[in-house]
């Protein structure tokens, strides 16, 4: 798997997934784009988006406990950095996708690579 966090925003198609009012600090928002489950976090008014799928067993990750910028898989305890998708603790050894996020006119938008 790979992350999209280093994509040049000029090469992204941004998709609105909600408003900043929908996602107060400390909360998360679950969305699906083209069949891909994604979880968006608001951590201290900074927004992060990552695949809602643990690379260890493909189970949902977004319901896990947050510890600063780490999400802990609720099933087996794997840890990932929500900013980079990096796998930080076993049993996961493969990173998970993360997506660029921007806020425009109060709308939270997730960037996906353009397919042109």
Secondary structure, 3 states (H helix, E strand, C coil): CCCCCCCCHHHEEEEEEEEHHHCCCCCEEEEEECCEEEEEEEECCEEEEEECCCCCCCCCCCCCEEECCEEECCCCCCEEECCCCCEEECCCCCCCCEECEEEECCEEEEEEECCC
